């Protein structure tokens, strides 16, 4: 089964930055749009950002526009989420997944372990 492996989370103060990474088998996910989702404590998982399979454009939920930037590597094996000006409300476990219209699409696959982002005030 193709794996999704998130990393890069940590504890930062409000206003700080983190860069998340998600590694995956580029052949298994060839042609897929990829996205980031997050699950705050006690809440449901929500859409954060997505990028086209070729990396030519990205989509963001309103709460992170202007602060987060999604990208992917040239070989199609990783996606990234640069998070600037972090706020306490960004605290969540962050996950990556193939994405269709802001909805995760995981046929025959499971969520990765996610990476914890904690933002203190």
Phi and psi restraints in degrees (range 20) as a CNS / XPLOR table:
assign (resid 1 and name C) (resid 2 and name N)
       (resid 2 and name CA) (resid 2 and name C) 1.0 -63.6 20.0 2
assign (resid 2 and name N) (resid 2 and name CA)
       (resid 2 and name C) (resid 3 and name N) 1.0 134.3 20.0 2
assign (resid 2 and name C) (resid 3 and name N)
       (resid 3 and name CA) (resid 3 and name C) 1.0 -104.0 20.0 2
assign (resid 3 and name N) (resid 3 and name CA)
       (resid 3 and name C) (resid 4 and name N) 1.0 151.2 20.0 2
assign (resid 3 and name C) (resid 4 and name N)
       (resid 4 and name CA) (resid 4 and name C) 1.0 -118.1 20.0 2
assign (resid 4 and name N) (resid 4 and name CA)
       (resid 4 and name C) (resid 5 and name N) 1.0 126.1 20.0 2
assign (resid 4 and name C) (resid 5 and name N)
       (resid 5 and name CA) (resid 5 and name C) 1.0 -128.3 20.0 2
assign (resid 5 and name N) (resid 5 and name CA)
       (resid 5 and name C) (resid 6 and name N) 1.0 105.8 20.0 2
assign (resid 5 and name C) (resid 6 and name N)
       (resid 6 and name CA) (resid 6 and name C) 1.0 -91.8 20.0 2
assign (resid 6 and name N) (resid 6 and name CA)
       (resid 6 and name C) (resid 7 and name N) 1.0 147.7 20.0 2
assign (resid 6 and name C) (resid 7 and name N)
       (resid 7 and name CA) (resid 7 and name C) 1.0 -156.1 20.0 2
assign (resid 7 and name N) (resid 7 and name CA)
       (resid 7 and name C) (resid 8 and name N) 1.0 169.5 20.0 2
assign (resid 7 and name C) (resid 8 and name N)
       (resid 8 and name CA) (resid 8 and name C) 1.0 104.5 20.0 2
assign (resid 8 and name N) (resid 8 and name CA)
       (resid 8 and name C) (resid 9 and name N) 1.0 -5.1 20.0 2
assign (resid 8 and name C) (resid 9 and name N)
       (resid 9 and name CA) (resid 9 and name C) 1.0 -71.7 20.0 2
assign (resid 9 and name N) (resid 9 and name CA)
       (resid 9 and name C) (resid 10 and name N) 1.0 173.8 20.0 2
assign (resid 9 and name C) (resid 10 and name N)
       (resid 10 and name CA) (resid 10 and name C) 1.0 170.8 20.0 2
assign (resid 10 and name N) (resid 10 and name CA)
       (resid 10 and name C) (resid 11 and name N) 1.0 -170.6 20.0 2
assign (resid 10 and name C) (resid 11 and name N)
       (resid 11 and name CA) (resid 11 and name C) 1.0 -104.9 20.0 2
assign (resid 11 and name N) (resid 11 and name CA)
       (resid 11 and name C) (resid 12 and name N) 1.0 123.6 20.0 2
assign (resid 11 and name C) (resid 12 and name N)
       (resid 12 and name CA) (resid 12 and name C) 1.0 -136.9 20.0 2
assign (resid 12 and name N) (resid 12 and name CA)
       (resid 12 and name C) (resid 13 and name N) 1.0 160.4 20.0 2
assign (resid 12 and name C) (resid 13 and name N)
       (resid 13 and name CA) (resid 13 and name C) 1.0 -84.1 20.0 2
assign (resid 13 and name N) (resid 13 and name CA)
       (resid 13 and name C) (resid 14 and name N) 1.0 155.3 20.0 2
assign (resid 13 and name C) (resid 14 and name N)
       (resid 14 and name CA) (resid 14 and name C) 1.0 -52.7 20.0 2
assign (resid 14 and name N) (resid 14 and name CA)
       (resid 14 and name C) (resid 15 and name N) 1.0 136.4 20.0 2
assign (resid 14 and name C) (resid 15 and name N)
       (resid 15 and name CA) (resid 15 and name C) 1.0 93.1 20.0 2
assign (resid 15 and name N) (resid 15 and name CA)
       (resid 15 and name C) (resid 16 and name N) 1.0 -11.0 20.0 2
assign (resid 15 and name C) (resid 16 and name N)
       (resid 16 and name CA) (resid 16 and name C) 1.0 -81.6 20.0 2
assign (resid 16 and name N) (resid 16 and name CA)
       (resid 16 and name C) (resid 17 and name N) 1.0 -176.5 20.0 2
assign (resid 16 and name C) (resid 17 and name N)
       (resid 17 and name CA) (resid 17 and name C) 1.0 -133.0 20.0 2
assign (resid 17 and name N) (resid 17 and name CA)
       (resid 17 and name C) (resid 18 and name N) 1.0 151.7 20.0 2
assign (resid 17 and name C) (resid 18 and name N)
       (resid 18 and name CA) (resid 18 and name C) 1.0 -142.6 20.0 2
assign (resid 18 and name N) (resid 18 and name CA)
       (resid 18 and name C) (resid 19 and name N) 1.0 153.5 20.0 2
assign (resid 18 and name C) (resid 19 and name N)
       (resid 19 and name CA) (resid 19 and name C) 1.0 -122.6 20.0 2
assign (resid 19 and name N) (resid 19 and name CA)
       (resid 19 and name C) (resid 20 and name N) 1.0 114.5 20.0 2
assign (resid 19 and name C) (resid 20 and name N)
       (resid 20 and name CA) (resid 20 and name C) 1.0 -92.1 20.0 2
assign (resid 20 and name N) (resid 20 and name CA)
       (resid 20 and name C) (resid 21 and name N) 1.0 148.2 20.0 2
assign (resid 20 and name C) (resid 21 and name N)
       (resid 21 and name CA) (resid 21 and name C) 1.0 -127.1 20.0 2
assign (resid 21 and name N) (resid 21 and name CA)
       (resid 21 and name C) (resid 22 and name N) 1.0 148.5 20.0 2
assign (resid 21 and name C) (resid 22 and name N)
       (resid 22 and name CA) (resid 22 and name C) 1.0 -135.2 20.0 2
assign (resid 22 and name N) (resid 22 and name CA)
       (resid 22 and name C) (resid 23 and name N) 1.0 119.1 20.0 2
assign (resid 22 and name C) (resid 23 and name N)
       (resid 23 and name CA) (resid 23 and name C) 1.0 -102.0 20.0 2
assign (resid 23 and name N) (resid 23 and name CA)
       (resid 23 and name C) (resid 24 and name N) 1.0 145.4 20.0 2
assign (resid 23 and name C) (resid 24 and name N)
       (resid 24 and name CA) (resid 24 and name C) 1.0 -159.5 20.0 2
assign (resid 24 and name N) (resid 24 and name CA)
       (resid 24 and name C) (resid 25 and name N) 1.0 168.3 20.0 2
assign (resid 24 and name C) (resid 25 and name N)
       (resid 25 and name CA) (resid 25 and name C) 1.0 -76.9 20.0 2
assign (resid 25 and name N) (resid 25 and name CA)
       (resid 25 and name C) (resid 26 and name N) 1.0 110.1 20.0 2
assign (resid 25 and name C) (resid 26 and name N)
       (resid 26 and name CA) (resid 26 and name C) 1.0 -61.4 20.0 2
assign (resid 26 and name N) (resid 26 and name CA)
       (resid 26 and name C) (resid 27 and name N) 1.0 -31.1 20.0 2
assign (resid 26 and name C) (resid 27 and name N)
       (resid 27 and name CA) (resid 27 and name C) 1.0 -70.6 20.0 2
assign (resid 27 and name N) (resid 27 and name CA)
       (resid 27 and name C) (resid 28 and name N) 1.0 -40.4 20.0 2
assign (resid 27 and name C) (resid 28 and name N)
       (resid 28 and name CA) (resid 28 and name C) 1.0 -66.8 20.0 2
assign (resid 28 and name N) (resid 28 and name CA)
       (resid 28 and name C) (resid 29 and name N) 1.0 -32.0 20.0 2
assign (resid 28 and name C) (resid 29 and name N)
       (resid 29 and name CA) (resid 29 and name C) 1.0 -107.3 20.0 2
assign (resid 29 and name N) (resid 29 and name CA)
       (resid 29 and name C) (resid 30 and name N) 1.0 18.3 20.0 2
assign (resid 29 and name C) (resid 30 and name N)
       (resid 30 and name CA) (resid 30 and name C) 1.0 -58.2 20.0 2
assign (resid 30 and name N) (resid 30 and name CA)
       (resid 30 and name C) (resid 31 and name N) 1.0 128.5 20.0 2
assign (resid 30 and name C) (resid 31 and name N)
       (resid 31 and name CA) (resid 31 and name C) 1.0 86.6 20.0 2
assign (resid 31 and name N) (resid 31 and name CA)
       (resid 31 and name C) (resid 32 and name N) 1.0 -3.7 20.0 2
assign (resid 31 and name C) (resid 32 and name N)
       (resid 32 and name CA) (resid 32 and name C) 1.0 -88.3 20.0 2
assign (resid 32 and name N) (resid 32 and name CA)
       (resid 32 and name C) (resid 33 and name N) 1.0 138.3 20.0 2
assign (resid 32 and name C) (resid 33 and name N)
       (resid 33 and name CA) (resid 33 and name C) 1.0 -70.0 20.0 2
assign (resid 33 and name N) (resid 33 and name CA)
       (resid 33 and name C) (resid 34 and name N) 1.0 142.9 20.0 2
assign (resid 33 and name C) (resid 34 and name N)
       (resid 34 and name CA) (resid 34 and name C) 1.0 -117.8 20.0 2
assign (resid 34 and name N) (resid 34 and name CA)
       (resid 34 and name C) (resid 35 and name N) 1.0 148.4 20.0 2
assign (resid 34 and name C) (resid 35 and name N)
       (resid 35 and name CA) (resid 35 and name C) 1.0 -138.3 20.0 2
assign (resid 35 and name N) (resid 35 and name CA)
       (resid 35 and name C) (resid 36 and name N) 1.0 165.8 20.0 2
assign (resid 35 and name C) (resid 36 and name N)
       (resid 36 and name CA) (resid 36 and name C) 1.0 -113.5 20.0 2
assign (resid 36 and name N) (resid 36 and name CA)
       (resid 36 and name C) (resid 37 and name N) 1.0 138.1 20.0 2
assign (resid 36 and name C) (resid 37 and name N)
       (resid 37 and name CA) (resid 37 and name C) 1.0 -129.0 20.0 2
assign (resid 37 and name N) (resid 37 and name CA)
       (resid 37 and name C) (resid 38 and name N) 1.0 159.2 20.0 2
assign (resid 37 and name C) (resid 38 and name N)
       (resid 38 and name CA) (resid 38 and name C) 1.0 -141.9 20.0 2
assign (resid 38 and name N) (resid 38 and name CA)
       (resid 38 and name C) (resid 39 and name N) 1.0 152.8 20.0 2
assign (resid 38 and name C) (resid 39 and name N)
       (resid 39 and name CA) (resid 39 and name C) 1.0 -127.9 20.0 2
assign (resid 39 and name N) (resid 39 and name CA)
       (resid 39 and name C) (resid 40 and name N) 1.0 101.8 20.0 2
assign (resid 39 and name C) (resid 40 and name N)
       (resid 40 and name CA) (resid 40 and name C) 1.0 -67.9 20.0 2
assign (resid 40 and name N) (resid 40 and name CA)
       (resid 40 and name C) (resid 41 and name N) 1.0 160.1 20.0 2
assign (resid 40 and name C) (resid 41 and name N)
       (resid 41 and name CA) (resid 41 and name C) 1.0 -56.6 20.0 2
assign (resid 41 and name N) (resid 41 and name CA)
       (resid 41 and name C) (resid 42 and name N) 1.0 129.1 20.0 2
assign (resid 41 and name C) (resid 42 and name N)
       (resid 42 and name CA) (resid 42 and name C) 1.0 73.5 20.0 2
assign (resid 42 and name N) (resid 42 and name CA)
       (resid 42 and name C) (resid 43 and name N) 1.0 7.7 20.0 2
assign (resid 42 and name C) (resid 43 and name N)
       (resid 43 and name CA) (resid 43 and name C) 1.0 -123.6 20.0 2
assign (resid 43 and name N) (resid 43 and name CA)
       (resid 43 and name C) (resid 44 and name N) 1.0 169.2 20.0 2
assign (resid 43 and name C) (resid 44 and name N)
       (resid 44 and name CA) (resid 44 and name C) 1.0 -81.5 20.0 2
assign (resid 44 and name N) (resid 44 and name CA)
       (resid 44 and name C) (resid 45 and name N) 1.0 157.9 20.0 2
assign (resid 44 and name C) (resid 45 and name N)
       (resid 45 and name CA) (resid 45 and name C) 1.0 -64.4 20.0 2
assign (resid 45 and name N) (resid 45 and name CA)
       (resid 45 and name C) (resid 46 and name N) 1.0 139.9 20.0 2
assign (resid 45 and name C) (resid 46 and name N)
       (resid 46 and name CA) (resid 46 and name C) 1.0 -134.2 20.0 2
assign (resid 46 and name N) (resid 46 and name CA)
       (resid 46 and name C) (resid 47 and name N) 1.0 155.3 20.0 2
assign (resid 46 and name C) (resid 47 and name N)
       (resid 47 and name CA) (resid 47 and name C) 1.0 -71.2 20.0 2
assign (resid 47 and name N) (resid 47 and name CA)
       (resid 47 and name C) (resid 48 and name N) 1.0 140.3 20.0 2
assign (resid 47 and name C) (resid 48 and name N)
       (resid 48 and name CA) (resid 48 and name C) 1.0 -117.0 20.0 2
assign (resid 48 and name N) (resid 48 and name CA)
       (resid 48 and name C) (resid 49 and name N) 1.0 -55.2 20.0 2
assign (resid 48 and name C) (resid 49 and name N)
       (resid 49 and name CA) (resid 49 and name C) 1.0 -159.0 20.0 2
assign (resid 49 and name N) (resid 49 and name CA)
       (resid 49 and name C) (resid 50 and name N) 1.0 158.3 20.0 2
assign (resid 49 and name C) (resid 50 and name N)
       (resid 50 and name CA) (resid 50 and name C) 1.0 -147.5 20.0 2
assign (resid 50 and name N) (resid 50 and name CA)
       (resid 50 and name C) (resid 51 and name N) 1.0 153.7 20.0 2
assign (resid 50 and name C) (resid 51 and name N)
       (resid 51 and name CA) (resid 51 and name C) 1.0 -134.3 20.0 2
assign (resid 51 and name N) (resid 51 and name CA)
       (resid 51 and name C) (resid 52 and name N) 1.0 143.7 20.0 2
assign (resid 51 and name C) (resid 52 and name N)
       (resid 52 and name CA) (resid 52 and name C) 1.0 -64.0 20.0 2
assign (resid 52 and name N) (resid 52 and name CA)
       (resid 52 and name C) (resid 53 and name N) 1.0 158.7 20.0 2
assign (resid 52 and name C) (resid 53 and name N)
       (resid 53 and name CA) (resid 53 and name C) 1.0 -57.7 20.0 2
assign (resid 53 and name N) (resid 53 and name CA)
       (resid 53 and name C) (resid 54 and name N) 1.0 -32.6 20.0 2
assign (resid 53 and name C) (resid 54 and name N)
       (resid 54 and name CA) (resid 54 and name C) 1.0 -93.8 20.0 2
assign (resid 54 and name N) (resid 54 and name CA)
       (resid 54 and name C) (resid 55 and name N) 1.0 1.4 20.0 2
assign (resid 54 and name C) (resid 55 and name N)
       (resid 55 and name CA) (resid 55 and name C) 1.0 73.8 20.0 2
assign (resid 55 and name N) (resid 55 and name CA)
       (resid 55 and name C) (resid 56 and name N) 1.0 15.0 20.0 2
assign (resid 55 and name C) (resid 56 and name N)
       (resid 56 and name CA) (resid 56 and name C) 1.0 -85.8 20.0 2
assign (resid 56 and name N) (resid 56 and name CA)
       (resid 56 and name C) (resid 57 and name N) 1.0 -11.7 20.0 2
assign (resid 56 and name C) (resid 57 and name N)
       (resid 57 and name CA) (resid 57 and name C) 1.0 -159.4 20.0 2
assign (resid 57 and name N) (resid 57 and name CA)
       (resid 57 and name C) (resid 58 and name N) 1.0 164.6 20.0 2
assign (resid 57 and name C) (resid 58 and name N)
       (resid 58 and name CA) (resid 58 and name C) 1.0 -140.5 20.0 2
assign (resid 58 and name N) (resid 58 and name CA)
       (resid 58 and name C) (resid 59 and name N) 1.0 161.3 20.0 2
assign (resid 58 and name C) (resid 59 and name N)
       (resid 59 and name CA) (resid 59 and name C) 1.0 -130.9 20.0 2
assign (resid 59 and name N) (resid 59 and name CA)
       (resid 59 and name C) (resid 60 and name N) 1.0 139.7 20.0 2
assign (resid 59 and name C) (resid 60 and name N)
       (resid 60 and name CA) (resid 60 and name C) 1.0 -133.7 20.0 2
assign (resid 60 and name N) (resid 60 and name CA)
       (resid 60 and name C) (resid 61 and name N) 1.0 145.4 20.0 2
assign (resid 60 and name C) (resid 61 and name N)
       (resid 61 and name CA) (resid 61 and name C) 1.0 -69.0 20.0 2
assign (resid 61 and name N) (resid 61 and name CA)
       (resid 61 and name C) (resid 62 and name N) 1.0 152.8 20.0 2
assign (resid 61 and name C) (resid 62 and name N)
       (resid 62 and name CA) (resid 62 and name C) 1.0 -57.5 20.0 2
assign (resid 62 and name N) (resid 62 and name CA)
       (resid 62 and name C) (resid 63 and name N) 1.0 -36.9 20.0 2
assign (resid 62 and name C) (resid 63 and name N)
       (resid 63 and name CA) (resid 63 and name C) 1.0 -68.0 20.0 2
assign (resid 63 and name N) (resid 63 and name CA)
       (resid 63 and name C) (resid 64 and name N) 1.0 -15.7 20.0 2
assign (resid 63 and name C) (resid 64 and name N)
       (resid 64 and name CA) (resid 64 and name C) 1.0 -114.9 20.0 2
assign (resid 64 and name N) (resid 64 and name CA)
       (resid 64 and name C) (resid 65 and name N) 1.0 -2.9 20.0 2
assign (resid 64 and name C) (resid 65 and name N)
       (resid 65 and name CA) (resid 65 and name C) 1.0 -59.3 20.0 2
assign (resid 65 and name N) (resid 65 and name CA)
       (resid 65 and name C) (resid 66 and name N) 1.0 134.6 20.0 2
assign (resid 65 and name C) (resid 66 and name N)
       (resid 66 and name CA) (resid 66 and name C) 1.0 84.9 20.0 2
assign (resid 66 and name N) (resid 66 and name CA)
       (resid 66 and name C) (resid 67 and name N) 1.0 -10.2 20.0 2
assign (resid 66 and name C) (resid 67 and name N)
       (resid 67 and name CA) (resid 67 and name C) 1.0 -116.2 20.0 2
assign (resid 67 and name N) (resid 67 and name CA)
       (resid 67 and name C) (resid 68 and name N) 1.0 -36.7 20.0 2
assign (resid 67 and name C) (resid 68 and name N)
       (resid 68 and name CA) (resid 68 and name C) 1.0 -106.6 20.0 2
assign (resid 68 and name N) (resid 68 and name CA)
       (resid 68 and name C) (resid 69 and name N) 1.0 146.3 20.0 2
assign (resid 68 and name C) (resid 69 and name N)
       (resid 69 and name CA) (resid 69 and name C) 1.0 -135.0 20.0 2
assign (resid 69 and name N) (resid 69 and name CA)
       (resid 69 and name C) (resid 70 and name N) 1.0 125.0 20.0 2
assign (resid 69 and name C) (resid 70 and name N)
       (resid 70 and name CA) (resid 70 and name C) 1.0 -100.1 20.0 2
assign (resid 70 and name N) (resid 70 and name CA)
       (resid 70 and name C) (resid 71 and name N) 1.0 145.3 20.0 2
assign (resid 70 and name C) (resid 71 and name N)
       (resid 71 and name CA) (resid 71 and name C) 1.0 -150.0 20.0 2
assign (resid 71 and name N) (resid 71 and name CA)
       (resid 71 and name C) (resid 72 and name N) 1.0 171.1 20.0 2
assign (resid 71 and name C) (resid 72 and name N)
       (resid 72 and name CA) (resid 72 and name C) 1.0 -140.8 20.0 2
assign (resid 72 and name N) (resid 72 and name CA)
       (resid 72 and name C) (resid 73 and name N) 1.0 156.7 20.0 2
assign (resid 72 and name C) (resid 73 and name N)
       (resid 73 and name CA) (resid 73 and name C) 1.0 -77.1 20.0 2
assign (resid 73 and name N) (resid 73 and name CA)
       (resid 73 and name C) (resid 74 and name N) 1.0 161.5 20.0 2
assign (resid 73 and name C) (resid 74 and name N)
       (resid 74 and name CA) (resid 74 and name C) 1.0 -65.8 20.0 2
assign (resid 74 and name N) (resid 74 and name CA)
       (resid 74 and name C) (resid 75 and name N) 1.0 -25.3 20.0 2
assign (resid 74 and name C) (resid 75 and name N)
       (resid 75 and name CA) (resid 75 and name C) 1.0 -91.3 20.0 2
assign (resid 75 and name N) (resid 75 and name CA)
       (resid 75 and name C) (resid 76 and name N) 1.0 -5.6 20.0 2
assign (resid 75 and name C) (resid 76 and name N)
       (resid 76 and name CA) (resid 76 and name C) 1.0 75.7 20.0 2
assign (resid 76 and name N) (resid 76 and name CA)
       (resid 76 and name C) (resid 77 and name N) 1.0 24.8 20.0 2
assign (resid 76 and name C) (resid 77 and name N)
       (resid 77 and name CA) (resid 77 and name C) 1.0 -106.3 20.0 2
assign (resid 77 and name N) (resid 77 and name CA)
       (resid 77 and name C) (resid 78 and name N) 1.0 -8.2 20.0 2
assign (resid 77 and name C) (resid 78 and name N)
       (resid 78 and name CA) (resid 78 and name C) 1.0 -147.6 20.0 2
assign (resid 78 and name N) (resid 78 and name CA)
       (resid 78 and name C) (resid 79 and name N) 1.0 150.9 20.0 2
assign (resid 78 and name C) (resid 79 and name N)
       (resid 79 and name CA) (resid 79 and name C) 1.0 -125.6 20.0 2
assign (resid 79 and name N) (resid 79 and name CA)
       (resid 79 and name C) (resid 80 and name N) 1.0 157.7 20.0 2
assign (resid 79 and name C) (resid 80 and name N)
       (resid 80 and name CA) (resid 80 and name C) 1.0 -132.8 20.0 2
assign (resid 80 and name N) (resid 80 and name CA)
       (resid 80 and name C) (resid 81 and name N) 1.0 158.3 20.0 2
assign (resid 80 and name C) (resid 81 and name N)
       (resid 81 and name CA) (resid 81 and name C) 1.0 -136.9 20.0 2
assign (resid 81 and name N) (resid 81 and name CA)
       (resid 81 and name C) (resid 82 and name N) 1.0 105.4 20.0 2
assign (resid 81 and name C) (resid 82 and name N)
       (resid 82 and name CA) (resid 82 and name C) 1.0 -84.7 20.0 2
assign (resid 82 and name N) (resid 82 and name CA)
       (resid 82 and name C) (resid 83 and name N) 1.0 119.4 20.0 2
assign (resid 82 and name C) (resid 83 and name N)
       (resid 83 and name CA) (resid 83 and name C) 1.0 -115.1 20.0 2
assign (resid 83 and name N) (resid 83 and name CA)
       (resid 83 and name C) (resid 84 and name N) 1.0 113.9 20.0 2
assign (resid 83 and name C) (resid 84 and name N)
       (resid 84 and name CA) (resid 84 and name C) 1.0 -113.2 20.0 2
assign (resid 84 and name N) (resid 84 and name CA)
       (resid 84 and name C) (resid 85 and name N) 1.0 160.7 20.0 2
assign (resid 84 and name C) (resid 85 and name N)
       (resid 85 and name CA) (resid 85 and name C) 1.0 49.8 20.0 2
assign (resid 85 and name N) (resid 85 and name CA)
       (resid 85 and name C) (resid 86 and name N) 1.0 49.7 20.0 2
assign (resid 85 and name C) (resid 86 and name N)
       (resid 86 and name CA) (resid 86 and name C) 1.0 -63.4 20.0 2
assign (resid 86 and name N) (resid 86 and name CA)
       (resid 86 and name C) (resid 87 and name N) 1.0 144.9 20.0 2
assign (resid 86 and name C) (resid 87 and name N)
       (resid 87 and name CA) (resid 87 and name C) 1.0 -119.6 20.0 2
assign (resid 87 and name N) (resid 87 and name CA)
       (resid 87 and name C) (resid 88 and name N) 1.0 156.2 20.0 2
assign (resid 87 and name C) (resid 88 and name N)
       (resid 88 and name CA) (resid 88 and name C) 1.0 -54.2 20.0 2
assign (resid 88 and name N) (resid 88 and name CA)
       (resid 88 and name C) (resid 89 and name N) 1.0 -33.9 20.0 2
assign (resid 88 and name C) (resid 89 and name N)
       (resid 89 and name CA) (resid 89 and name C) 1.0 -70.2 20.0 2
assign (resid 89 and name N) (resid 89 and name CA)
       (resid 89 and name C) (resid 90 and name N) 1.0 -7.3 20.0 2
assign (resid 89 and name C) (resid 90 and name N)
       (resid 90 and name CA) (resid 90 and name C) 1.0 -81.4 20.0 2
assign (resid 90 and name N) (resid 90 and name CA)
       (resid 90 and name C) (resid 91 and name N) 1.0 -7.8 20.0 2
assign (resid 90 and name C) (resid 91 and name N)
       (resid 91 and name CA) (resid 91 and name C) 1.0 -59.9 20.0 2
assign (resid 91 and name N) (resid 91 and name CA)
       (resid 91 and name C) (resid 92 and name N) 1.0 124.1 20.0 2
assign (resid 91 and name C) (resid 92 and name N)
       (resid 92 and name CA) (resid 92 and name C) 1.0 -178.7 20.0 2
assign (resid 92 and name N) (resid 92 and name CA)
       (resid 92 and name C) (resid 93 and name N) 1.0 168.6 20.0 2
assign (resid 92 and name C) (resid 93 and name N)
       (resid 93 and name CA) (resid 93 and name C) 1.0 -89.7 20.0 2
assign (resid 93 and name N) (resid 93 and name CA)
       (resid 93 and name C) (resid 94 and name N) 1.0 127.7 20.0 2
assign (resid 93 and name C) (resid 94 and name N)
       (resid 94 and name CA) (resid 94 and name C) 1.0 -103.0 20.0 2
assign (resid 94 and name N) (resid 94 and name CA)
       (resid 94 and name C) (resid 95 and name N) 1.0 135.5 20.0 2
assign (resid 94 and name C) (resid 95 and name N)
       (resid 95 and name CA) (resid 95 and name C) 1.0 -128.0 20.0 2
assign (resid 95 and name N) (resid 95 and name CA)
       (resid 95 and name C) (resid 96 and name N) 1.0 152.1 20.0 2
assign (resid 95 and name C) (resid 96 and name N)
       (resid 96 and name CA) (resid 96 and name C) 1.0 -112.5 20.0 2
assign (resid 96 and name N) (resid 96 and name CA)
       (resid 96 and name C) (resid 97 and name N) 1.0 155.2 20.0 2
assign (resid 96 and name C) (resid 97 and name N)
       (resid 97 and name CA) (resid 97 and name C) 1.0 -168.5 20.0 2
assign (resid 97 and name N) (resid 97 and name CA)
       (resid 97 and name C) (resid 98 and name N) 1.0 153.6 20.0 2
assign (resid 97 and name C) (resid 98 and name N)
       (resid 98 and name CA) (resid 98 and name C) 1.0 -56.7 20.0 2
assign (resid 98 and name N) (resid 98 and name CA)
       (resid 98 and name C) (resid 99 and name N) 1.0 148.2 20.0 2
assign (resid 98 and name C) (resid 99 and name N)
       (resid 99 and name CA) (resid 99 and name C) 1.0 -138.9 20.0 2
assign (resid 99 and name N) (resid 99 and name CA)
       (resid 99 and name C) (resid 100 and name N) 1.0 137.4 20.0 2
assign (resid 99 and name C) (resid 100 and name N)
       (resid 100 and name CA) (resid 100 and name C) 1.0 -129.2 20.0 2
assign (resid 100 and name N) (resid 100 and name CA)
       (resid 100 and name C) (resid 101 and name N) 1.0 116.5 20.0 2
assign (resid 100 and name C) (resid 101 and name N)
       (resid 101 and name CA) (resid 101 and name C) 1.0 48.6 20.0 2
assign (resid 101 and name N) (resid 101 and name CA)
       (resid 101 and name C) (resid 102 and name N) 1.0 50.3 20.0 2
assign (resid 101 and name C) (resid 102 and name N)
       (resid 102 and name CA) (resid 102 and name C) 1.0 70.1 20.0 2
assign (resid 102 and name N) (resid 102 and name CA)
       (resid 102 and name C) (resid 103 and name N) 1.0 13.4 20.0 2
assign (resid 102 and name C) (resid 103 and name N)
       (resid 103 and name CA) (resid 103 and name C) 1.0 -118.1 20.0 2
assign (resid 103 and name N) (resid 103 and name CA)
       (resid 103 and name C) (resid 104 and name N) 1.0 133.1 20.0 2
assign (resid 103 and name C) (resid 104 and name N)
       (resid 104 and name CA) (resid 104 and name C) 1.0 -65.3 20.0 2
assign (resid 104 and name N) (resid 104 and name CA)
       (resid 104 and name C) (resid 105 and name N) 1.0 143.5 20.0 2
assign (resid 104 and name C) (resid 105 and name N)
       (resid 105 and name CA) (resid 105 and name C) 1.0 -131.1 20.0 2
assign (resid 105 and name N) (resid 105 and name CA)
       (resid 105 and name C) (resid 106 and name N) 1.0 104.4 20.0 2
assign (resid 105 and name C) (resid 106 and name N)
       (resid 106 and name CA) (resid 106 and name C) 1.0 -125.4 20.0 2
assign (resid 106 and name N) (resid 106 and name CA)
       (resid 106 and name C) (resid 107 and name N) 1.0 60.8 20.0 2
assign (resid 106 and name C) (resid 107 and name N)
       (resid 107 and name CA) (resid 107 and name C) 1.0 -65.7 20.0 2
assign (resid 107 and name N) (resid 107 and name CA)
       (resid 107 and name C) (resid 108 and name N) 1.0 119.8 20.0 2
assign (resid 107 and name C) (resid 108 and name N)
       (resid 108 and name CA) (resid 108 and name C) 1.0 67.4 20.0 2
assign (resid 108 and name N) (resid 108 and name CA)
       (resid 108 and name C) (resid 109 and name N) 1.0 17.9 20.0 2
assign (resid 108 and name C) (resid 109 and name N)
       (resid 109 and name CA) (resid 109 and name C) 1.0 -135.2 20.0 2
assign (resid 109 and name N) (resid 109 and name CA)
       (resid 109 and name C) (resid 110 and name N) 1.0 168.1 20.0 2
assign (resid 109 and name C) (resid 110 and name N)
       (resid 110 and name CA) (resid 110 and name C) 1.0 -122.3 20.0 2
assign (resid 110 and name N) (resid 110 and name CA)
       (resid 110 and name C) (resid 111 and name N) 1.0 159.5 20.0 2
assign (resid 110 and name C) (resid 111 and name N)
       (resid 111 and name CA) (resid 111 and name C) 1.0 -60.6 20.0 2
assign (resid 111 and name N) (resid 111 and name CA)
       (resid 111 and name C) (resid 112 and name N) 1.0 148.8 20.0 2
assign (resid 111 and name C) (resid 112 and name N)
       (resid 112 and name CA) (resid 112 and name C) 1.0 -74.7 20.0 2
assign (resid 112 and name N) (resid 112 and name CA)
       (resid 112 and name C) (resid 113 and name N) 1.0 -174.3 20.0 2
assign (resid 112 and name C) (resid 113 and name N)
       (resid 113 and name CA) (resid 113 and name C) 1.0 -75.1 20.0 2
assign (resid 113 and name N) (resid 113 and name CA)
       (resid 113 and name C) (resid 114 and name N) 1.0 -19.3 20.0 2
assign (resid 113 and name C) (resid 114 and name N)
       (resid 114 and name CA) (resid 114 and name C) 1.0 78.7 20.0 2
assign (resid 114 and name N) (resid 114 and name CA)
       (resid 114 and name C) (resid 115 and name N) 1.0 169.5 20.0 2
assign (resid 114 and name C) (resid 115 and name N)
       (resid 115 and name CA) (resid 115 and name C) 1.0 -133.6 20.0 2
assign (resid 115 and name N) (resid 115 and name CA)
       (resid 115 and name C) (resid 116 and name N) 1.0 132.7 20.0 2
assign (resid 115 and name C) (resid 116 and name N)
       (resid 116 and name CA) (resid 116 and name C) 1.0 -80.7 20.0 2
assign (resid 116 and name N) (resid 116 and name CA)
       (resid 116 and name C) (resid 117 and name N) 1.0 128.4 20.0 2
assign (resid 116 and name C) (resid 117 and name N)
       (resid 117 and name CA) (resid 117 and name C) 1.0 -115.9 20.0 2
assign (resid 117 and name N) (resid 117 and name CA)
       (resid 117 and name C) (resid 118 and name N) 1.0 123.0 20.0 2
assign (resid 117 and name C) (resid 118 and name N)
       (resid 118 and name CA) (resid 118 and name C) 1.0 -124.9 20.0 2
assign (resid 118 and name N) (resid 118 and name CA)
       (resid 118 and name C) (resid 119 and name N) 1.0 124.1 20.0 2
assign (resid 118 and name C) (resid 119 and name N)
       (resid 119 and name CA) (resid 119 and name C) 1.0 -116.6 20.0 2
assign (resid 119 and name N) (resid 119 and name CA)
       (resid 119 and name C) (resid 120 and name N) 1.0 118.8 20.0 2
assign (resid 119 and name C) (resid 120 and name N)
       (resid 120 and name CA) (resid 120 and name C) 1.0 -92.7 20.0 2
assign (resid 120 and name N) (resid 120 and name CA)
       (resid 120 and name C) (resid 121 and name N) 1.0 154.5 20.0 2
